[in-house]
Amino acid sequence: MKEILPGIWSWSVFNQERGMSFNGHLVANDEGCVLIDPPPMTEAQLAQAEAAGPPEAILITNRHHTRDAMTPAGRMKARILLHEHDAGGIPPEVRLGGVYRDGDMLPGGLKAVALSDQKSPGECALWCEKARVLILGDALIGKPSGQLNLLPPEKYRDVAAAREGIRRLLAFPFEAVLVGDGEPVTRGGRQAVEAFLARGAPSSMRKTP
C-alpha cells in the first residue's frame, strides 16, 4: 500500500482481461478512516489499514465495485456504505451497513457527489475538500496513462448524457483525481477532466444510428 497523497494510500490488483489496474484507496485523517472500493488485500495491507484506523466504514462508489469489501468489513467490523440508488444491485453475499445520498458527508471528510446518467444509477464521486481530491469509481478511468476517459460505450444507455454528467465534477475545487480503474492523475486533475470534456466523444465511443 502506497501513500499516493498526504493521508491517502492506494493499492492495486492488475486485471489481465481489462489491461489495467483495479485500485482501492485508504483515507485516514482527523475526520475518520475509510476504505474505498477495495480489491483483494494482502495480509500486510490489511494490517496496514488496521494500524491506520482501523477503518470505520468501507465506501463503495457504485454497485459494481463491492469487489472484496466483505473481507476487511468482517475483519475490522467496518460498515459497507453505498449510494441508495445502487443498494438493490449488489451481489447477495455483500451485506450493507447503510446507504448514503447525494451531498452526504461521510467518514474521512468525504462528500458524496452523485453523477447522472452513468453506468449505474448510484454512481458517485467522493470529494475531499481538505485534500483537494476526487476519488472516482467508474465515472472515469485512467487509461491511457495521463488521460481520463469513459468506459466502453456499451456500458451506458446514452454516452453523450454520461459525458455531460461528468461536468458536475467541475463544481468542486480539486487538484487530483484518483480512479478505481487505471492510472491516477495526482497533479493537474482538474485540467484532465476539462480536457476529457473538451475532446468530445471519439468516433469509437459514439453509438451508431
Rosetta blueprint (number, residue, H / E / L):
1 M L
2 K E
3 E E
4 I E
5 L E
6 P L
7 G L
8 I E
9 W E
10 S E
11 W E
12 S E
13 V E
14 F E
15 N E
16 Q L
17 E L
18 R L
19 G L
20 M E
21 S E
22 F E
23 N E
24 G E
25 H E
26 L E
27 V E
28 A E
29 N E
30 D L
31 E L
32 G E
33 C E
34 V E
35 L E
36 I E
37 D L
38 P L
39 P L
40 P L
41 M L
42 T L
43 E H
44 A H
45 Q H
46 L H
47 A H
48 Q H
49 A H
50 E H
51 A H
52 A H
53 G L
54 P L
55 P L
56 E L
57 A E
58 I E
59 L E
60 I E
61 T L
62 N L
63 R L
64 H L
65 H L
66 T L
67 R L
68 D L
69 A L
70 M H
71 T H
72 P H
73 A H
74 G H
75 R H
76 M H
77 K L
78 A L
79 R E
80 I E
81 L E
82 L E
83 H E
84 E H
85 H H
86 D H
87 A H
88 G H
89 G H
90 I L
91 P L
92 P L
93 E L
94 V L
95 R L
96 L L
97 G L
98 G E
99 V E
100 Y E
101 R L
102 D L
103 G L
104 D L
105 M E
106 L E
107 P L
108 G L
109 G L
110 L E
111 K E
112 A E
113 V E
114 A E
115 L L
116 S L
117 D L
118 Q L
119 K L
120 S L
121 P L
122 G L
123 E L
124 C E
125 A E
126 L E
127 W E
128 C E
129 E L
130 K L
131 A L
132 R L
133 V E
134 L E
135 I E
136 L L
137 G L
138 D L
139 A L
140 L L
141 I E
142 G E
143 K L
144 P L
145 S L
146 G L
147 Q L
148 L L
149 N E
150 L L
151 L L
152 P L
153 P H
154 E H
155 K H
156 Y L
157 R L
158 D L
159 V H
160 A H
161 A H
162 A H
163 R H
164 E H
165 G H
166 I H
167 R H
168 R H
169 L H
170 L H
171 A H
172 F L
173 P L
174 F L
175 E L
176 A E
177 V E
178 L E
179 V L
180 G L
181 D E
182 G E
183 E L
184 P L
185 V E
186 T L
187 R L
188 G L
189 G H
190 R H
191 Q H
192 A H
193 V H
194 E H
195 A H
196 F H
197 L H
198 A H
199 R H
200 G L
201 A L
202 P L
203 S H
204 S H
205 M H
206 R L
207 K L
208 T L
209 P L
